[in-house]
Structures are given as C-alpha cells and as structure tokens.
Amino acid sequence: MTANALQSYIDKWLAVQPQQRIALAFVDQDTYPGHIALAALEQELLAAAYGIREPQVAATKLNWWAEELSAAAASGGRHPLTQVLFDDERAHALPSEQWVAPVLAAMAQLEQGTAADFPAQLAAGSLLHGALAALETAWWFGPGASHERAARVATLSHLLFALLRLEEDVERDRLALPMTRLARHGLSRGQLRMASAAREDAIRAQLDDLHAAWRESERLPGPLSAFRGLESRHGRAMVARARTAPDPLSVLRKGQGRQGPAVAWQAWQAARAWRRQVD
C-alpha cells in the first residue's frame, strides 16, 4: 500500500466535508490512522449508495465492499482503507456483521423513492446512517457505547446534504423534499430547478424541521466522534443561518465550504467532547 493511494481516499472525504481538515489538527494521523480511515471508508460507501445513478452499478460496487469487509479480519484486506483499519486491534474486536451492516443497509435503500413526510425521511435515512453511526461509535468509544445520538446526527447531516443538492438531483427517484412538503407548496419536480417564492418557502420549512430535530438530538444518549461532533455543530449552524435567509439555498452552499475561526472553534469543541468521553 502506498501513502498516495491512502491519501486519495482521504482527499475524497475532505472534498465532501472540507471543514474536517480543521478537525484533523485534533485527530493526529500518526496516532489515530484508523479513525481517519474509517471516515474515508464511510465516504466511499455513501458515494456508492448515493453518487452512482444506476442501481445495478451501485449494487455491484457495494457487493464488492460486502465481500471485502466480511473477509478483512482473516485476510487483512485488499483495499488501502481496509488494510489500515484491520491493522488495528479494535477492528478485530468488532463482529464481522457490524462491518457489513452499513453495506447491506446501503443496498436495501438503493431504489427508495421520495419519502412521504419528514418523519418518513428520518426513518428511511436512519437505516444506512444508523448502521454507519453504530460502527463509528463502537470504533471510537467501544462496543458498549450508545450510538443513538450519532445515528440521528448522521441522518440529519445526510438530509441537509441532500438539500444542498436539491437542483442537481431533480431527476432522481428520491428528492430532497418530502412529498407532503411539495404538495403543500404546490411544487412539481421540475419547479425545484429554479428559484421561486414557493420553492424557498418549502426549503425553509424543511430547514425548520431539521433545526428542531437537531435540537432534539442533543437530548439523545451517546457520544459523538470528533468528526461527527464537528459535522453536527457545523450542520446545525448552517441550518440556523439559512432558515431565516431570503435565499436559504445560497446560504447553505456558502456555509458548506466555510473553514474560518468559527469552524476551528467548533472543531475544538468537538475534539474536547471526544476526549472527555474516552479519558
């Protein structure tokens, strides 16, 4: 395995979540290579689940990952990320089923359509993102730690990212806004491509639900990894800014790549919370 091969996967993760570059200052790559490899692996699985438009092609890639992760404990892995992960004893302490669970959940949701309402979106998203959160929480904090809060945060972050891609994903079966929200605001699929008062109102209503759900997530049990903690703080701040803006989608897009002092503070808070849980 070359360092360049591993770095290419880390770079793909950071391209989607650029704010995590700041979090890396608190999660040293030499001390915690598996923590970083796991985040990059999650991005690989999400890219297969959501980024490939042909379900059969996505299923083929996910099936490869299922085989890779189920055999990695014995083989050490073929993929650079798997090799880093299974060079760590904590990978062998987790059951094989927990490694494969996110892949199976990703396969199960490949052809999901648009959810009926916001609670249905949460329920649908929690299958894959809950499995990822369970794996991540067990890796960072041990098998006994609750992943309930991490699962909710991961699902909300996914719904927020889907909203960012509202226009790009208009032709996909699964839209970022649920059916009841489209109906309430009189929006057709095609009308999501262009700004309008109705579309902005629908986006703000979605952001209101995300804002409320994020507040509720604070009361759920379980720790957050440094990366998930930053993702949560950053996402919640983006939602708070955008939900009262005249052009909420523009505010979200600007916020996605923000890496200034506010994000550094969020990263420090997330890392401190992680340290408190493990010390």
C-alpha positions in Angstrom: 0.0 0.0 0.0 1.4 3.4 -0.9 0.8 6.6 1.1 -0.6 8.2 -2.1 -3.2 5.5 -2.5 -4.5 6.1 1.0 -4.3 9.8 0.7 -6.5 9.8 -2.4 -9.4 8.3 -0.4 -8.9 10.8 2.5 -8.9 13.6 -0.1 -12.3 12.4 -1.5 -13.7 12.5 2.0 -12.4 16.0 2.6 -13.7 17.2 -0.7 -17.2 16.5 0.6 -16.6 17.7 4.1 -13.8 20.3 3.8 -14.3 21.5 7.4 -12.9 18.2 8.6 -9.4 19.4 7.5 -9.5 21.5 10.7 -10.6 18.5 12.8 -7.5 16.7 11.6 -5.5 19.0 13.8 -7.0 17.4 16.8 -7.0 13.8 15.5 -3.4 13.1 14.7 -2.9 10.9 11.6 0.1 9.1 13.1 -1.7 8.3 16.4 -5.2 7.6 15.0 -4.9 6.4 11.4 -7.9 4.1 11.8 -10.2 7.0 12.9 -9.4 8.8 9.6 -9.5 5.6 7.5 -13.0 4.9 8.9 -14.2 8.3 8.0 -12.9 7.9 4.4 -14.5 4.4 4.3 -17.8 5.9 5.2 -17.5 8.4 2.4 -16.7 5.5 -0.1 -19.9 3.7 1.0 -22.0 6.9 0.8 -20.6 7.6 -2.7 -21.7 4.2 -3.9 -25.1 4.5 -2.2 -25.9 8.0 -3.4 -23.4 9.0 -6.0 -24.0 6.3 -8.6 -27.1 6.8 -10.6 -27.5 3.2 -12.0 -28.7 0.9 -9.1 -27.1 -2.1 -10.7 -23.7 -0.5 -10.9 -24.1 0.7 -7.3 -25.1 -2.7 -6.2 -22.0 -4.3 -7.8 -19.7 -1.9 -6.0 -21.4 -2.4 -2.7 -21.3 -6.1 -3.1 -17.5 -5.8 -3.5 -17.4 -3.9 -0.3 -19.5 -6.5 1.5 -17.1 -9.2 0.4 -14.1 -7.1 1.3 -15.3 -6.2 4.8 -16.6 -9.7 5.7 -13.2 -11.3 4.8 -10.9 -8.5 6.1 -10.4 -9.9 9.6 -8.9 -13.0 8.1 -7.2 -11.5 5.0 -6.1 -8.1 6.3 -7.9 -6.5 3.4 -7.2 -5.7 -0.2 -8.3 -2.1 -0.1 -5.9 0.6 1.3 -8.6 1.8 3.8 -9.4 -1.8 4.9 -5.7 -2.5 5.4 -5.3 0.4 7.7 -8.4 -0.4 9.7 -7.6 -4.1 10.2 -4.1 -3.3 11.2 -5.7 -2.1 14.4 -6.9 -4.5 17.1 -10.1 -2.6 17.6 -11.2 -3.7 14.1 -10.9 -7.4 15.2 -12.8 -6.7 18.4 -15.9 -5.8 16.4 -18.1 -8.6 14.9 -18.0 -9.1 11.2 -21.7 -8.3 11.0 -21.2 -4.8 12.2 -18.7 -4.1 9.4 -21.0 -5.4 6.8 -24.3 -3.9 8.2 -23.8 -0.5 6.5 -23.2 -2.1 3.1 -26.3 -4.2 3.4 -28.3 -1.1 4.5 -27.0 0.8 1.5 -28.1 -2.0 -0.8 -31.5 -2.1 0.7 -32.2 1.6 0.1 -30.8 1.9 -3.5 -34.2 2.2 -5.1 -36.0 4.1 -2.4 -38.3 6.8 -3.7 -39.2 10.1 -2.2 -40.4 9.9 1.4 -43.9 10.9 2.3 -43.0 13.4 5.0 -40.1 14.5 7.3 -40.5 11.6 9.9 -40.5 9.1 7.0 -37.3 10.7 5.7 -35.7 10.3 9.1 -36.8 6.7 9.3 -35.5 5.9 5.8 -32.2 7.6 6.3 -31.5 6.1 9.7 -31.2 2.6 8.2 -27.9 3.3 6.4 -26.7 6.2 8.6 -27.6 4.4 11.8 -25.5 1.4 10.8 -22.6 3.7 9.9 -23.0 5.5 13.3 -23.1 2.2 15.2 -19.8 1.1 13.6 -18.2 4.5 14.1 -19.3 4.8 17.8 -18.1 1.2 18.5 -14.7 2.1 16.9 -14.2 5.4 18.7 -15.7 4.5 22.1 -16.0 0.7 22.4 -18.9 -1.7 21.7 -20.9 -0.7 24.8 -21.4 2.9 23.9 -24.8 4.1 22.7 -24.9 5.2 19.1 -28.4 6.7 19.3 -27.3 10.4 19.1 -24.7 9.7 16.5 -27.3 7.9 14.3 -29.7 10.9 14.5 -26.9 13.4 13.7 -25.7 11.3 10.8 -29.2 11.1 9.4 -29.8 14.8 9.8 -26.5 15.6 8.1 -27.4 13.4 5.2 -30.8 15.2 4.8 -29.0 18.6 4.9 -26.5 17.5 2.3 -29.4 16.2 0.1 -31.0 19.7 0.4 -27.7 21.2 -0.9 -28.1 19.0 -4.0 -31.8 19.8 -4.5 -31.4 21.1 -8.0 -28.8 18.5 -9.2 -30.9 15.6 -8.0 -34.3 16.7 -9.5 -34.3 13.7 -11.9 -33.6 11.1 -9.3 -36.3 9.0 -7.7 -35.5 10.3 -4.2 -36.0 14.0 -3.8 -34.6 16.1 -1.0 -38.0 17.5 -0.1 -40.8 15.0 1.0 -44.0 14.6 -1.0 -46.2 16.4 1.6 -44.0 19.4 1.5 -44.0 19.6 -2.3 -47.8 19.3 -2.3 -48.3 21.9 0.5 -46.3 24.4 -1.5 -47.7 23.5 -4.9 -44.3 22.4 -6.3 -43.7 20.0 -9.2 -40.4 18.1 -9.7 -39.4 20.5 -12.5 -40.0 23.6 -10.4 -37.3 22.6 -7.9 -34.7 23.6 -10.5 -35.4 27.3 -10.4 -35.8 29.8 -7.5 -39.3 30.9 -6.7 -41.1 32.1 -3.6 -42.8 28.7 -3.2 -39.5 26.8 -3.5 -37.8 29.0 -0.9 -40.7 28.6 1.5 -40.5 24.8 1.1 -36.8 24.8 1.7 -37.2 27.0 4.8 -39.9 24.6 6.1 -37.5 21.7 5.6 -34.8 23.7 7.5 -37.3 24.4 10.3 -37.8 20.6 10.7 -34.1 20.0 10.6 -33.5 22.7 13.2 -36.0 21.2 15.6 -34.7 17.7 15.0 -31.1 18.8 15.7 -32.1 20.4 18.9 -33.9 17.2 20.0 -30.8 15.2 19.1 -28.9 16.9 21.9 -31.1 15.1 24.4 -30.3 11.6 23.0 -27.8 9.3 24.7 -24.4 8.5 23.3 -21.1 10.2 22.5 -20.0 11.7 19.1 -16.6 11.2 17.5 -14.6 14.3 16.8 -15.5 14.2 13.2 -19.2 13.6 13.8 -19.2 16.2 16.5 -17.9 18.8 14.1 -20.3 17.7 11.4 -23.1 18.2 13.9 -22.0 21.6 15.1 -21.3 22.8 11.6 -24.5 21.5 10.1 -26.7 22.9 12.9 -25.1 26.3 12.5 -25.7 26.2 8.7 -29.3 25.4 9.3 -29.7 28.2 11.8 -28.3 30.8 9.4 -30.2 29.6 6.3 -33.7 29.1 7.8 -34.3 32.8 8.1 -32.4 33.9 4.9 -34.2 35.2 1.8 -32.2 32.7 -0.3 -31.6 29.8 2.0 -30.0 27.5 -0.6 -27.3 30.1 -1.4 -26.6 30.4 2.3 -26.2 26.7 2.7 -23.9 26.4 -0.3 -21.6 29.2 1.1 -21.6 27.6 4.5 -20.6 24.1 3.2 -17.1 25.2 2.4 -16.5 27.6 5.3 -13.3 26.9 7.2 -12.7 30.1 9.3 -12.4 30.8 13.0 -15.9 29.7 13.8 -15.3 26.2 12.3 -12.0 26.0 14.2 -13.9 26.7 17.4 -16.5 24.0 16.5 -13.7 21.5 15.8 -12.0 22.3 19.1 -15.3 21.8 21.0 -16.0 18.5 19.2 -12.5 17.2 19.9 -12.8 18.3 23.6 -16.1 16.4 23.9 -14.5 13.3 22.4 -11.5 13.5 24.8 -13.8 13.8 27.8 -15.6 10.6 26.8 -12.5 8.5 26.4 -10.3 9.9 29.2 
